[in-house]
């Protein structure tokens, strides 16, 4: 009973805070944190091309999905993995026919020490030297989930688990390495390309983790202009920009 009451109060509180519909010409995008640099660079180009004003909100995918579940007014949701999109779709909160894989990504190890092949003979311990391995939340945030899967596949997870420093999202994990708080981090290739202080040591083999896809979809309450915005993001200008930020795009190398 307490849990039902808590959820009801949360829904009521969020409806008060968030239930204001988008104004005409305004489109709100909730996007995974790893898309921050790419979408912020694209926003003025998109606004000029479509005439629509964008509001961008970035966080870990799981946090964004929960916000939408409790009533936050997103028009477009871009997830860093299919599971959280499936979660909202199952609750009737997205428009399934609008769903599309916007971009893909690769999982990399960043830090100092030079390039290396990431296989089961790679010595993480020698590189860490007693330090921490920065990762996004390994049981909730897609980048962390993929990273854990890759380490399990290589037979490294159990030994490394005590040294993992979990962050709320992949950009926060990247920052730990960039600021010297962790010698190594597992992030997306696109994140590494946005931060010159975090050189890529190696790319995790694609067969060590599920394919990294960013599904995008309209929410059930999406403004009418959101369809045009989503279509534009799938167009050539946006796709070229995503690729320049280290993402993979459909039909051009997406794993």
ROLOFI-69780 format. One record per residue (C-alpha): chain; x, y, z. Coordinates in Angstrom, 1 decimal. Layout:
# residues N
{"A",{X,Y,Z}} ...
//
This chain:
# residues 255
{"A",{0.0,0.0,0.0}} {"A",{2.8,2.4,0.9}} {"A",{4.5,1.7,-2.5}} {"A",{1.2,2.5,-4.4}} {"A",{0.7,5.7,-2.4}} {"A",{4.3,6.7,-3.1}} {"A",{3.9,6.2,-6.8}} {"A",{0.6,8.1,-6.8}} {"A",{2.2,11.0,-5.0}} {"A",{5.2,11.0,-7.3}} {"A",{2.9,11.0,-10.4}} {"A",{0.9,13.9,-8.9}} {"A",{4.0,15.9,-8.0}} {"A",{5.5,15.4,-11.5}} {"A",{2.2,16.3,-13.2}} {"A",{2.2,19.6,-11.4}} {"A",{5.9,20.2,-12.3}} {"A",{5.9,18.9,-15.9}} {"A",{2.4,18.7,-17.3}} {"A",{2.5,21.9,-19.2}} {"A",{2.2,21.0,-22.9}} {"A",{4.8,22.1,-25.4}} {"A",{4.1,25.4,-27.0}} {"A",{3.6,25.6,-30.8}} {"A",{6.9,25.3,-32.6}} {"A",{8.7,23.9,-29.5}} {"A",{10.0,20.4,-29.3}} {"A",{11.5,18.8,-26.2}} {"A",{14.0,16.0,-26.7}} {"A",{15.1,13.7,-23.8}} {"A",{18.3,12.1,-24.9}} {"A",{21.0,9.9,-23.5}} {"A",{23.9,11.8,-21.9}} {"A",{26.3,10.4,-24.6}} {"A",{24.5,12.4,-27.2}} {"A",{25.0,15.8,-25.5}} {"A",{27.8,17.2,-27.6}} {"A",{26.4,16.0,-30.9}} {"A",{22.9,17.3,-30.3}} {"A",{24.0,20.6,-28.8}} {"A",{26.1,21.2,-32.0}} {"A",{23.1,20.2,-34.2}} {"A",{20.5,22.2,-32.4}} {"A",{21.0,25.6,-34.0}} {"A",{21.3,24.0,-37.5}} {"A",{18.1,22.0,-36.9}} {"A",{16.2,25.1,-35.6}} {"A",{17.2,27.1,-38.6}} {"A",{16.2,24.3,-41.0}} {"A",{12.8,23.5,-39.4}} {"A",{11.8,26.7,-37.7}} {"A",{11.1,24.8,-34.5}} {"A",{12.7,25.7,-31.1}} {"A",{14.4,22.8,-29.3}} {"A",{14.6,22.1,-25.6}} {"A",{17.3,19.5,-24.9}} {"A",{17.5,17.4,-21.7}} {"A",{20.3,15.0,-21.1}} {"A",{20.8,12.3,-18.4}} {"A",{21.3,8.6,-18.0}} {"A",{18.8,6.7,-20.1}} {"A",{17.2,5.0,-17.1}} {"A",{16.7,8.4,-15.4}} {"A",{15.1,9.9,-18.5}} {"A",{12.8,6.9,-18.9}} {"A",{11.6,7.2,-15.3}} {"A",{10.9,10.9,-15.8}} {"A",{8.8,10.2,-18.8}} {"A",{7.0,7.5,-16.9}} {"A",{6.1,10.0,-14.2}} {"A",{4.8,12.6,-16.6}} {"A",{7.7,14.7,-17.8}} {"A",{6.8,16.4,-21.1}} {"A",{9.2,15.0,-23.6}} {"A",{8.2,14.9,-27.3}} {"A",{11.1,12.7,-28.5}} {"A",{13.0,10.1,-26.4}} {"A",{16.4,8.9,-27.6}} {"A",{17.6,5.9,-25.6}} {"A",{21.1,4.5,-25.4}} {"A",{19.8,1.0,-25.6}} {"A",{16.6,-0.8,-26.7}} {"A",{15.6,-2.0,-23.2}} {"A",{14.5,1.3,-21.8}} {"A",{12.7,2.1,-25.0}} {"A",{10.9,-1.2,-24.8}} {"A",{10.0,-0.4,-21.2}} {"A",{8.2,2.8,-22.2}} {"A",{6.7,1.2,-25.2}} {"A",{5.2,-1.6,-23.0}} {"A",{3.6,1.1,-20.8}} {"A",{2.0,2.8,-23.8}} {"A",{4.1,5.9,-23.5}} {"A",{5.7,6.0,-26.9}} {"A",{4.5,5.7,-30.5}} {"A",{5.8,2.4,-31.7}} {"A",{5.4,3.2,-35.4}} {"A",{7.7,6.2,-35.0}} {"A",{10.6,4.1,-33.5}} {"A",{13.8,4.1,-35.4}} {"A",{17.5,3.3,-34.7}} {"A",{19.0,6.8,-34.9}} {"A",{22.7,6.0,-34.5}} {"A",{25.1,3.3,-33.2}} {"A",{28.3,3.4,-31.1}} {"A",{31.3,1.4,-30.1}} {"A",{32.6,0.7,-26.6}} {"A",{36.1,1.8,-25.7}} {"A",{38.6,1.8,-22.9}} {"A",{40.1,5.2,-22.3}} {"A",{43.1,6.3,-20.2}} {"A",{46.9,6.6,-20.4}} {"A",{49.5,4.0,-21.3}} {"A",{49.2,3.5,-25.1}} {"A",{47.0,1.5,-27.4}} {"A",{46.4,-2.2,-26.9}} {"A",{44.1,-5.0,-28.1}} {"A",{41.3,-5.6,-25.6}} {"A",{41.2,-9.4,-25.3}} {"A",{41.3,-11.9,-22.5}} {"A",{45.0,-11.4,-22.1}} {"A",{44.9,-7.7,-21.6}} {"A",{46.1,-6.8,-18.1}} {"A",{43.7,-4.3,-16.6}} {"A",{45.4,-4.5,-13.2}} {"A",{48.7,-3.4,-14.5}} {"A",{47.1,-0.3,-16.1}} {"A",{45.0,0.5,-13.0}} {"A",{47.9,0.2,-10.5}} {"A",{45.4,0.1,-7.7}} {"A",{43.3,2.9,-9.1}} {"A",{39.6,2.8,-10.1}} {"A",{37.9,1.8,-13.3}} {"A",{35.3,4.4,-14.1}} {"A",{32.0,3.1,-15.5}} {"A",{28.4,4.3,-15.7}} {"A",{26.0,2.5,-13.4}} {"A",{26.5,-1.2,-14.4}} {"A",{23.0,-2.4,-13.7}} {"A",{21.0,0.6,-14.9}} {"A",{22.7,2.8,-17.4}} {"A",{23.3,1.3,-20.9}} {"A",{27.0,2.2,-21.1}} {"A",{27.6,0.5,-17.8}} {"A",{25.5,-2.5,-18.8}} {"A",{27.5,-2.9,-22.0}} {"A",{30.8,-2.4,-20.2}} {"A",{29.9,-5.1,-17.6}} {"A",{28.9,-7.5,-20.4}} {"A",{32.2,-6.9,-22.2}} {"A",{34.2,-7.5,-19.0}} {"A",{32.3,-10.7,-18.3}} {"A",{32.8,-11.9,-21.8}} {"A",{36.6,-11.4,-21.4}} {"A",{36.6,-13.1,-18.0}} {"A",{37.6,-10.0,-16.2}} {"A",{34.5,-8.8,-14.3}} {"A",{34.8,-10.6,-11.0}} {"A",{38.4,-9.5,-10.5}} {"A",{37.7,-5.9,-11.5}} {"A",{34.4,-5.4,-9.8}} {"A",{35.9,-4.1,-6.5}} {"A",{37.8,-1.5,-8.4}} {"A",{34.9,-0.2,-10.4}} {"A",{33.8,3.4,-9.7}} {"A",{30.2,3.8,-10.8}} {"A",{29.0,7.1,-12.1}} {"A",{25.4,8.3,-12.8}} {"A",{26.0,8.4,-16.6}} {"A",{28.7,7.8,-19.2}} {"A",{29.8,11.5,-19.3}} {"A",{30.3,11.4,-15.6}} {"A",{32.5,8.3,-15.9}} {"A",{34.4,10.0,-18.7}} {"A",{35.0,13.1,-16.4}} {"A",{36.5,10.9,-13.7}} {"A",{39.2,9.8,-16.2}} {"A",{39.7,13.3,-17.7}} {"A",{40.1,14.8,-14.2}} {"A",{42.6,12.1,-13.1}} {"A",{40.3,10.6,-10.5}} {"A",{40.4,7.2,-12.3}} {"A",{43.2,5.9,-14.5}} {"A",{40.9,4.0,-16.8}} {"A",{37.3,4.3,-17.9}} {"A",{34.8,2.4,-20.1}} {"A",{32.8,4.8,-22.3}} {"A",{31.5,5.1,-25.8}} {"A",{33.8,6.0,-28.7}} {"A",{31.7,9.2,-29.3}} {"A",{32.4,10.3,-25.7}} {"A",{36.1,9.7,-26.1}} {"A",{36.2,11.8,-29.3}} {"A",{34.7,14.7,-27.3}} {"A",{37.4,14.8,-24.6}} {"A",{41.1,15.3,-25.6}} {"A",{42.3,14.3,-22.1}} {"A",{41.0,10.7,-22.5}} {"A",{42.9,8.9,-25.3}} {"A",{41.5,5.6,-26.5}} {"A",{43.4,2.5,-25.4}} {"A",{41.3,0.1,-27.4}} {"A",{37.9,-0.8,-28.7}} {"A",{36.1,-3.7,-27.1}} {"A",{35.3,-6.4,-29.7}} {"A",{31.7,-6.2,-31.0}} {"A",{31.0,-9.8,-29.9}} {"A",{31.8,-9.1,-26.2}} {"A",{28.6,-7.1,-25.7}} {"A",{25.1,-6.5,-27.3}} {"A",{25.0,-4.2,-30.3}} {"A",{25.0,-0.6,-29.2}} {"A",{21.9,1.1,-30.7}} {"A",{20.2,4.4,-29.9}} {"A",{16.5,4.0,-30.7}} {"A",{14.5,7.2,-31.0}} {"A",{10.7,7.5,-30.8}} {"A",{7.9,10.0,-30.4}} {"A",{6.1,10.0,-27.1}} {"A",{2.3,9.5,-27.0}} {"A",{1.9,13.2,-26.1}} {"A",{4.3,14.5,-28.7}} {"A",{3.8,17.9,-30.3}} {"A",{2.8,17.8,-33.9}} {"A",{6.1,19.4,-34.9}} {"A",{8.1,16.6,-33.3}} {"A",{7.6,14.3,-36.3}} {"A",{9.4,16.8,-38.5}} {"A",{12.3,17.1,-36.0}} {"A",{12.7,13.3,-35.8}} {"A",{12.7,13.0,-39.6}} {"A",{15.3,15.7,-39.8}} {"A",{17.6,13.9,-37.3}} {"A",{17.4,10.8,-39.6}} {"A",{18.4,13.0,-42.6}} {"A",{21.8,13.4,-44.3}} {"A",{22.9,16.6,-42.5}} {"A",{22.3,15.2,-39.1}} {"A",{23.7,11.8,-39.9}} {"A",{26.9,13.4,-41.2}} {"A",{27.2,15.4,-38.0}} {"A",{26.6,12.3,-35.8}} {"A",{29.3,10.5,-37.7}} {"A",{31.8,13.3,-37.2}} {"A",{31.1,13.0,-33.5}} {"A",{32.2,9.4,-33.4}} {"A",{28.8,7.7,-33.8}} {"A",{27.9,5.1,-36.4}} {"A",{25.0,5.7,-38.7}} {"A",{22.6,3.4,-40.4}} {"A",{24.0,1.9,-43.6}} {"A",{27.5,3.2,-43.0}} {"A",{29.3,0.9,-40.6}} {"A",{26.7,0.5,-37.8}} {"A",{27.4,-2.7,-36.0}} 
//
